[in-house]
C-alpha cells in the first residue's frame, strides 16, 4: 500500500464495548468505510443476536462483509482474508480509510499480521467419524480431545462450536502439526493502527446484561423462532453463539424464558473472557482506550488521524 493512500484502522476488543458505534463515528469524521471482522455478523437473519449494525447505520457509510451467507453455510478464515483484503484494496484505491471492526481475534490478527491459511483439504471420512462421535457422546468429548492435543487452539474456540473444533482436529490429523502453529506468515501485512476498546470488567458485564435485556425487547426471541422455523438448529454451527442456543432451549421447553435470558448473559460473559485471550491488555500492538471515557471520541479521532 503506497504512502499516498490511507492506512488501515482496526477497532477491536470484547463484545459490548462500543466498537461499532465508534467505527461509524470515525468513518463519518474521517471518510472511512467499515469492514466487518465478526464471524457471526457475516450471516444473514442473525441481526439482533449478533448486535449487527442496523440498516440505517449501514446506509450512512459503506459497510463490507455483512449478510454474506445463510446460517447453514461455512465461512472460513481463508474466505474472510480474501474478501477483507479485496475490500481494503478497493477502499484504499479511492483514498478512503479502511476501518476493520470486530471481536473475532483470529480474523483481525490474520489480516493484520498477514497470515496465509494452510492448504489442508478436508478429509470427509475423518470428519464424518468425528461428527458421529459428537452426536453419540457430545461435543465436549471432541473439545477435550483438542485440549489434549493443542490447548492453545482449544482456548481460542468455543467448545460448543463443533464445526471449528472438528476442523482443528482435522488439520492435526492430516498434517501432524498443531493448528495453533499454523498458518504461516506471508508478506501481505496490513498492520495499520489497532485501537482496542475495553472497560472495567464488572462494568462491562453490567453493560452486557442490559444489552441482552434490550435485545429481548427488540425481538431476539422472535428472531430465534424464525430461524428455527427456517430449519436451522439453534445452538449449532454459527448459531452456537450466546443467545441462540439458550433461546432454542426455551423454545423446546427445556428452560424458562428468564433462565434462557440469564444463561445468555452468562455465556456472553464467557465470550468476553475468550476474546481477551486474543486481545490481551499487554499486547503492544494495541492502543487501548476506555469505552466509557468521556473523551473517547476526541482521543480516537486524534489517534485515527495518524492513518487517515
Number of C-alpha atoms within 10 A of each C-alpha: 14 8 7 9 16 22 25 25 28 28 25 31 31 27 25 24 21 16 23 22 12 19 25 22 17 24 23 13 11 15 15 27 25 26 24 24 28 24 22 25 24 24 24 13 17 22 19 22 23 22 16 20 17 10 9 8 14 16 10 12 15 14 19 18 19 20 16 13 15 15 21 14 11 13 17 12 17 16 12 21 20 12 15 22 18 12 20 23 14 13 22 21 15 10 16 20 26 27 30 29 24 24 27 22 22 19 22 26 17 22 23 21 16 20 22 19 17 13 9 12 9 12 13 10 9 15 16 12 11 22 18 13 14 17 9 10 11 14 21 15 15 21 26 15 14 23 16 11 17 19 15 16 16 22 17 17 18 16 20 20 19 23 17 18 24 22 17 21 23 21 20 18 14 13 11 10 13 19 22 15 10 13 15 12 13 12 9 14 16 19 16 18 22 24 21 23 24 23 18 10 12 10 11 20 20 14 14 21 20 14 15 24 15 13 18 17 10 13 13 22 22 13 19 26 17 13 19 15 10 9 9 18 19 22 19 17 18 26 25 19 23 22 30 28 21 27 28 22 18 18 18 10 10 13 16 15 16 10 15 21 23 17 18 23 23 16 16 22 22 14 18 19 14 18 22 16 14 20 25 14 15 9 10 9 16 19 17 21 18 14 21 15 11 9 11 14 16 11 12 18 17 9 16 22 16 13 16 22
